[in-house]
Structure formats: structure tokens, C-alpha cells
Amino acid sequence: MDQQLSPTPDSRSTEQLHQESAEPLRGRKIRQGVVVSNKMDKTIVVAVERQVMHPLYKRYYKRTKKYMAHDERNECAIGDVVRIIESRPLSRRKRWMLLEIVQRAR
């Protein structure tokens, strides 16, 4: 069996592909919110706001949920608008990672 394996048509590494495309890897959820706490080491708390329609009155109201996210370089400040991406469980409450800082706080 002296067959040579031909390279795949797309022989770039996964890191190169991830850098080139803005799409997340295979349907991982992305949320955008505001940093409300950065007092922990390598962890931020992000408040994500969404609008929900009231079932009876058919009026939209705001719901806020807080996510703990991993910030490897401790670069976020309170008030920053950030994007977080779903990841494997990193601790008891931390299942998200910082993807990017959209807007810095003033």
C-alpha cells in the first residue's frame, strides 16, 4: 500500500481559519453585554439585557441576566461593552469566555 495522501483542499490550520472568519466555531452562543464587575482574578461579570414580550399585555419589557466570563489578561474595566462566547465549564459558575471588547468605558 504505497498510496500518497493528497492534502485536503483547505490545508490551513484551524487557528488561521478562525482568524479569517468572524463566524463562531459550530454554533457556540455569543452574547453582548456590559461589564458590571471585574474584582475577581481573570473573571468578569457581564450583564446581558434582552426584551421579552408579556404574554397577556403584549408589551415588551427588559430582562437582565448576569454571566461570569473568563478574562485571561484582566483587560476589561467596569462599563466596557463586550462580547462573550460559550465554552466548556471553567468553574462552578463560569461557562463563558471573553471574545472581544466592543467599546471601552470612558
C-alpha positions in Angstrom: 0.0 0.0 0.0 2.2 2.8 -1.3 -0.5 5.4 -1.6 0.3 9.0 -1.1 -2.3 11.1 0.8 -3.1 14.2 -1.0 -3.5 17.3 1.1 -7.1 18.5 1.7 -8.3 21.3 -0.4 -8.2 23.6 2.6 -4.9 22.8 4.3 -4.9 25.9 6.6 -4.7 25.4 10.3 -7.8 25.9 12.4 -6.2 29.0 14.0 -5.8 30.6 10.6 -9.4 29.7 9.7 -10.8 31.1 12.9 -8.8 34.3 12.5 -10.1 34.8 8.9 -13.8 34.2 9.6 -15.8 36.1 12.1 -18.2 33.2 12.5 -18.1 31.2 15.8 -17.0 27.6 15.7 -20.0 25.3 15.2 -22.9 27.1 16.8 -21.4 28.3 20.0 -23.7 31.0 21.5 -22.5 34.6 21.6 -23.9 37.3 23.9 -23.2 41.0 24.1 -23.4 43.0 27.4 -21.9 45.4 29.8 -19.2 44.5 32.4 -20.6 45.1 35.8 -17.8 43.6 37.9 -14.1 42.8 37.4 -13.0 42.3 41.0 -12.1 38.7 40.6 -8.8 37.4 39.1 -9.3 36.6 35.4 -13.1 36.7 35.7 -15.6 39.4 34.8 -19.4 39.6 35.3 -21.3 40.6 32.2 -24.9 41.9 32.4 -26.9 40.9 29.2 -30.2 42.7 28.6 -32.9 41.3 26.4 -36.5 42.2 25.6 -39.4 39.8 26.4 -43.0 40.2 25.4 -45.5 40.0 28.2 -47.9 37.1 27.4 -51.1 38.9 28.4 -50.4 42.6 27.8 -48.3 42.1 24.6 -45.9 44.7 25.7 -42.1 44.4 25.8 -40.1 44.6 29.0 -36.5 44.2 29.8 -34.9 41.2 31.4 -31.3 41.2 32.6 -29.1 38.1 33.2 -25.6 38.1 34.6 -22.9 35.8 33.2 -19.5 35.1 34.7 -16.9 35.0 31.9 -13.1 34.2 31.7 -10.9 37.2 31.0 -7.4 35.8 30.6 -5.5 39.1 30.6 -7.6 41.0 33.0 -8.1 43.7 30.4 -11.8 44.6 31.0 -13.0 47.5 33.1 -16.4 48.2 34.5 -18.7 49.7 31.9 -17.0 48.1 28.9 -19.3 46.7 26.2 -18.1 43.1 25.5 -18.9 40.0 23.5 -18.7 36.6 25.3 -18.8 33.2 23.8 -20.0 29.9 25.2 -17.2 27.5 26.3 -16.6 24.4 28.4 -17.2 24.7 32.1 -14.3 26.5 33.7 -15.6 26.6 37.2 -18.9 26.1 39.1 -20.5 29.3 37.6 -18.1 30.2 34.7 -19.0 28.8 31.3 -18.3 31.8 29.0 -15.1 33.4 27.7 -14.3 36.9 26.6 -14.4 37.1 22.8 -13.8 40.8 22.2 -14.2 44.3 23.7 -16.7 46.1 21.5 -16.4 49.5 23.2 -14.2 50.7 26.1 -15.8 52.6 29.1 -15.0 56.3 29.3 
